[in-house]
Amino acid sequence: MKLKIIILVGTMTGTAQLVAQELELIWDADDVAVETLLMDNLDASVFDREGVILVCTSTYGQGDVPDNAKKLLDDLRSTRPDLSAVRYGVFGLGDRTYAETFNFGGKRFDELLQELGAQRVGERIQHDASSGVLPEEKAEEWAGEWLAEVRERVVAAA
Ligand SMILES: Cc1cc2nc3c(=O)[nH]c(=O)nc-3n(C[C@H](O)[C@H](O)[C@H](O)COP(=O)(O)O)c2cc1C
């Protein structure tokens, strides 16, 4: 069966969406079925879907998730579904200039998903907009490594 990856995009100005597009191009070519969904209007039921989830989100305000991700985060917090069957990764976008809240958007999702029983595959990625490395470049570097971990953890266990 074809491996399925669902990318959930939390973004204010579209950078996280560019990352998702880059990943989709890379993984589609590797015979993976990739579906990218903006978080707008999603609720916790998106985690019932078949496939590995990649949360791809930036950070705003005082370390908040972007506006389009708030509803999903709030719904997970209030309904607290059992996510023990869920395997996920996090590609966070942020800027180290915001030292106190660097990459808190991805961190908030990561902590909550773990609390709800989901298991993360690989490390949480923290892109730094002040680093000079484009987020799409970082994504390209990381894509193969994460896919290999997903195949090992998820496909081998199936
Ligand atoms: C008003 C504003 C507030 C931000 N706050 C944070 C923050 O608290 N922590 C952080 O790591 N990055 C912060 N950032 C940086 C963004 O997360 C970063 O630029 C990201 O690449 C934007 O991605 P997006 O276009 O997908 O929203 C902030 C950026 C802006 C413009």
The ligand as a MOL file (V3000), in Angstrom:
LIG
                    3D

  0  0  0     0  0            999 V3000
M  V30 BEGIN CTAB
M  V30 COUNTS 31 33 0 0 0
M  V30 BEGIN ATOM
M  V30 1 C 4.4090 39.8490 13.8810 0
M  V30 2 C 5.2900 38.6270 13.8790 0
M  V30 3 C 5.4290 37.9110 15.0640 0
M  V30 4 C 6.2540 36.7770 15.1080 0
M  V30 5 N 6.4280 36.1080 16.3010 0
M  V30 6 C 7.2840 35.0710 16.3470 0
M  V30 7 C 7.5380 34.3950 17.5910 0
M  V30 8 O 6.9950 34.7300 18.6380 0
M  V30 9 N 8.4120 33.3450 17.5850 0
M  V30 10 C 9.0650 32.9260 16.4590 0
M  V30 11 O 9.8410 31.9780 16.5220 0
M  V30 12 N 8.8410 33.5520 15.2740 0
M  V30 13 C 7.9770 34.5940 15.1810 0
M  V30 14 N 7.7540 35.2260 13.9800 0
M  V30 15 C 8.4710 34.7380 12.7650 0
M  V30 16 C 7.6050 33.8950 11.8370 0
M  V30 17 O 7.1160 32.7230 12.4790 0
M  V30 18 C 8.4650 33.4900 10.6250 0
M  V30 19 O 8.7950 34.6290 9.8950 0
M  V30 20 C 7.8050 32.4660 9.7020 0
M  V30 21 O 8.7170 32.0630 8.7010 0
M  V30 22 C 6.5450 33.0160 9.0340 0
M  V30 23 O 5.9020 31.9430 8.3530 0
M  V30 24 P 4.4620 32.1020 7.6540 0
M  V30 25 O 4.6410 33.0280 6.4880 0
M  V30 26 O 4.1340 30.7140 7.1890 0
M  V30 27 O 3.4890 32.6010 8.6440 0
M  V30 28 C 6.9380 36.3510 13.9190 0
M  V30 29 C 6.7740 37.0910 12.7410 0
M  V30 30 C 5.9640 38.2240 12.7100 0
M  V30 31 C 5.8340 38.9820 11.4030 0
M  V30 END ATOM
M  V30 BEGIN BOND
M  V30 1 1 1 2
M  V30 2 1 2 3
M  V30 3 2 2 30
M  V30 4 2 3 4
M  V30 5 1 4 5
M  V30 6 1 4 28
M  V30 7 2 5 6
M  V30 8 1 6 7
M  V30 9 1 6 13
M  V30 10 2 7 8
M  V30 11 1 7 9
M  V30 12 1 9 10
M  V30 13 2 10 11
M  V30 14 1 10 12
M  V30 15 2 12 13
M  V30 16 1 13 14
M  V30 17 1 14 15
M  V30 18 1 14 28
M  V30 19 1 15 16
M  V30 20 1 16 17
M  V30 21 1 16 18
M  V30 22 1 18 19
M  V30 23 1 18 20
M  V30 24 1 20 21
M  V30 25 1 20 22
M  V30 26 1 22 23
M  V30 27 1 23 24
M  V30 28 2 24 25
M  V30 29 1 24 26
M  V30 30 1 24 27
M  V30 31 2 28 29
M  V30 32 1 29 30
M  V30 33 1 30 31
M  V30 END BOND
M  V30 END CTAB
M  END
